[in-house]
Structure formats: structure tokens, C-alpha cells
Amino acid sequence: MRSRTILIVDDEPKSREGLKKMLGVWSAGQFEVLTASNGVDALQILEQIPVELMITDIRMPEITGLALISQLRERGIHSQPSVILISGYAQFEYAQQAIHLSVVDYLLKPVSRDKLVESVEKALKAGEEREHVRFMQKMADPQLLAVRNEEAALSDPVRQAIQFVDTHIEEAISLQEVAGHVHLNGSYFSALFKEQCQINFSEYVARRKLQKAKELLLKTNLPIAEIASRTGYQAVKYFNKLFKEHEGMSPGQYRSMRNETKAEVR
């Protein structure tokens, strides 16, 4: 398992090594603590290695700490760590820019061990929360979310149909079956559902089943065949085909994103 990484960027050797030593003792081997003496070297590290947390001085030659963060964001480098700024100067302008760049904390030198550890733990927690949001976004279907957001405005038959789909997700669900459940003619129900949800009923069912499949892929270790069965698809080959058509990747490839996310935050 790859170790989690913290990067310290400071042009002052004594400060840089002091921070590294304090974090080395605190982390007890859970983190690899890397250092860079300037922003150029830091960017090279960030382009090559997933970094979970970056602690950077503000005043440095070539690239300042603030410019380093700006370049990190602008370049879209895959590694987008939480950031702690350190400085020997308590300047309001720096603090303002730090807020604009979504810096987690701003510490003044000399940094005490207790203050450093408190700030690092705060930054790591913020990073994990950010990754959790990103993890959840991977599962979200915009069209399903749009229907859910308008659920209060839907008619009773349409709301009942949505509830029926949720509770029968493991079964093959037909329009006629659900229309009968809500006591409506099939053609009328189909038109009503499309009018209120802006999506065909069959498309809604397919998307809801795939949403459930995505949840199971990311949250469990169930075999893909079992996940197909739990979402009402007995033919795994058809399930794989449908999944790829909607998501642009196979169920196995989708599941691999879970491992990528864990690798980034662990």
C-alpha cells in the first residue's frame, strides 16, 4: 500500500528540516514527509506523486507560496492537496489571498509542534471531506437528482411510481406493471411521467437501476454478476453492455475508481 504523503516547501533549510522532524515524529511512519526548497521543485513533485497535504512558506525565490498554489490550481495537476501556509510575517494581504485560494490554515513562524499538529489534522480532515464529496459525485446521476429535487411537486401517481421502483429495484420492472400499481392506463401514465419528470419511464428505471449498481460497485466487493442480479438483470452480458452505454466504461473500470479515491486519501 502506498504511503500517504505530506510535502513541505520552504527555502530556509532550518525551518524545512524542523517541520519535517516534527511531522515525522507525529506521523509515526503513517506519512512520507517530502521536502522542496523552492516552488519549481515542489511543482515537479506534485506532478509525479499524489500529495495529500502541502505546507508551504509564502516568501520564497522564483515562485512564492501563493504563486505556487495558484499554479497548482491553474495547471489542473491531478494532485490537489490541502494547503497550509506558513510565514514570518503577519500581513493581512497574505491572509486575504490565502482565503481566496482555499488555504486551510495560515501559521506564523516559529511554528510550535502543538500548533503544527493541530493544523495538519485539521487540513487532513478537510481533504478527506473533499474527497468524500467527490466520491459521492461519481455516483450521482443529474437526471435522477432533478427528479428527486422536484418530487414534492409531482402528482401522487408519479410519486408512487418512483417509490415502487425504489422498493422493487431487484426485479424486472415494466411500465404496465407500475401503471397498474398506480391505477392508471399505461399510455396515460407514460405521458404523465414524461411530462412531470422530463424523462421516459423506461429511461428512469434504467438509470435508477444503474445508480443502484454504481452504489454497490463503489461500496461493496460483491461480484459483478451479483450486482447485476440485485438490480434486476439476470443476463450479466446485457448488464455490462447497458452500463457501458450509460457510463462510458465497464462496471469493473467504474469500480476501480474506488481504489483510486482510496489511494488518494489514504
Steps between C-alpha positions, in 0.01 A plus 500: 500500500637839403574727796319830538712802413556843651712754312686781679614793282735750662821665380640518855679168577463531877125566481450229238682232693341606829150456358597167346636371831188603695269338245714188483463446874126580492416276204690195635556369149143554374615776268796549273622856558666651193669839473574753229710813529307695236174512306647360179613181671168480684302509174714220358426286805128580482490399133659163578368400843149522655544736795234518769622812681737781405654735755665794326678818600370817336821690431729295275717583197376426146149393602332624817279271703188680376614477137576131553142435613360704209706302248398175662132589455539649150698210357238253615768271640339174616648540848295779663601486866363692793732794569642662813688828457782602732659841523720714716278798425148563629371694199128539439553494123652151522209377710250637246673325210523180702122501550448560126718197422309277745798456732403300809721685750751785531779458758759750619862400555636370724244220490456299820456123484151515653383769260647314204336169592164669563517671161610185316219291649251772404633510143496122460139486621404772250667301223315181592169687502578643157579154365180363650300761307686410182438131569126563533494710184632203307178316580262788433273497194395859416166392353410293807601789725277735299203266553572467872531877541154548351339205679281718722338651190423166336152350488416212733507234224847607386635512856353154565664372182840630612455334840402174326819506293709560814347206686507260204844587366606132499215405268428547131266803500258565214300811424174304494571351842562840658207661319276231646651560844400869486163417338561677170484405134848418369503765225367770732750411773788506252404847376444627857837375620683653201320833545582531870847343510632606160619144440337184364396247765713224347801731495435594862489135605823422313677798657370415849621142466840617379516747789449210739762299314751785532436519874563126535812516282654776707382397846524119490719220370209305354572322170370685196264212421344538847466876452328441166257261670432745784399764248267275303732385222542125477713521185840638607602563140199727448566677832861567396387632161239730653741625765766585243248680279397726789832545682753472219689224684449146622378422855851377585658825381245700696578302814870576458422867572432398859856373530635819341308714748619294796857523375473878488364543852686213666 
